[in-house]
């Protein structure tokens, strides 16, 4: 049986004011309530109350992973670089990877994620189809060298994550493992009390095909997602698609050059000609692994460089420089057009065959109008690359999409055979021949889930935990007098004996006002006060979330809280 947590002995130091560098609720409140302490930029110490919340989240994750047949393991965080070189991710991760050498000069990294190592483990341990399917998982510290760690425990250089991996011999088996994880994640987030959305996503450096994110809507979120009010479509903005819709039968006059001095931007061009920006064609020049490539989008839209990079991965994408223009006199800065362009031309599907545009004429101070896609220029490849806007058509039903901010709390991938191919992960099949294994990868940010709970549930008084993850079920407060402290400790022990997790504020020399403020700040779901009627054996029970209060005898309080 757990012991009563007495604040007179607990290492918890609350603060009246927000940390000077704090921008988000989780950063402000977890520090002020004594749950975490900043050790360095993006590196946090979990103090006793914070560790209890973290472990409660981890417990829920473990229970639901075990329920789908997951087997928990623990892999090292310090890893040799060779497996990541073999997969290509040693270079793909770039500056995000912590790299180091031992005293002998051997190169290592701190694991950002563990697909490569899990693949090697299964290759070593599983030889036959009879050994599969298998789901392995771990809850472990991960490392990414974020350039600007921010938002408290939401975005750190060191963070806690559950990553699991499924191994199957067939694509149908992978689909089943994926479905098991998807349902388990829904149960996890429902038990944690998180408001969440399941959205279509892109795989990024993880690789693979099918991919979905679990997002917790919150103002502090770093992900932007779309939600359709007319159907169940939802997606990360990087995964939103726009159907190519050629325009047929439209008649356009021949392209005509226009004298447009000092109009190198869409804004100046639209003003000079008196046309909307949407009538113009914007042509952004980028370098893809050093090759100059043009990207065309309507003039009223912006190129989403993140989406572009995802489409072209693992190639490196960067903007062209003044030096690049100097080396290519045929590329006229501010006046580039796709007609006659001697570079590869990519375009958003909105630049469809049959659409006419005002665009650069590849001459200084000159544009051209009635430049028609499919007649005056061709698109080498269509890619969804524009920044999604509120009101863009839903790919499923056509209704206007709504934009929202959210925290990514989970991500699931059907990796397929990418890593199995890299490490030649085969098992002996039923027919006695080798079968290439197919994989899934599934992550939950455990520390991120703590931050997301704060962002969604805190109020102007402090933290407000759901009971499943709270550091205690009830916070007993002794108002200060000896009789009140005696009653508080007595009821705390009785509640503890009844299986209730108890935090009791028995601090001497601390005013009732400070104790009540701290109780609100710490955020335990129920607050039980031994106050003015303590001599009568009567306590006040307050619901932290609703503020509802009622007076109860000791027996009534124990019965209510242990039910």
Secondary structure, DSSP 8 states (H G I E B T S, - for coil): ----EETTTS-----SS--TT--SHHHHHHHHTTSEEEEETTEEEE-HHHHHHHHHHHHHHHHHHHHTT-EE----SEEESHHHHHHTHHHHTGGGSEEEE-TT--EEEE-S--HHHHHHHHHHH--BGGG-SEEEEEEEEEE---TT-BTGGGB-SEEEEEEEEEEESSHHHHHHHHHHHHHHHHHHHHHHT---EEEE---GGG--S-EEEEEEE-TT-SEEEEEESSSS-EEEGGG---------S------EEEE-TT--SHHHHHHHHT--GGGBEEEEEEEETTEEEEEEEETTS-B-HHHHHHHHTTS-EEE--HHHHHH-TTS-TT---STT--SEEEE-TTS-TT-EEEEEEEETTEEEEEEEBTTTB--SEE---B---TT-B-TTT--BEEEEEEEEEEEEEEEETHHHHHHT-EEE-TTSSEEE-EEEEEEEEHHHHHHHHHHHH-BTTB----TTTSS-SEEEEE-SSHHHHHHHHHHHHHHHHTT--EEEE--TT--HHHHHHHHHHH--SEEEEE-TTGGGTEEEEEETTT--EEEEEHHHHHHHHH-
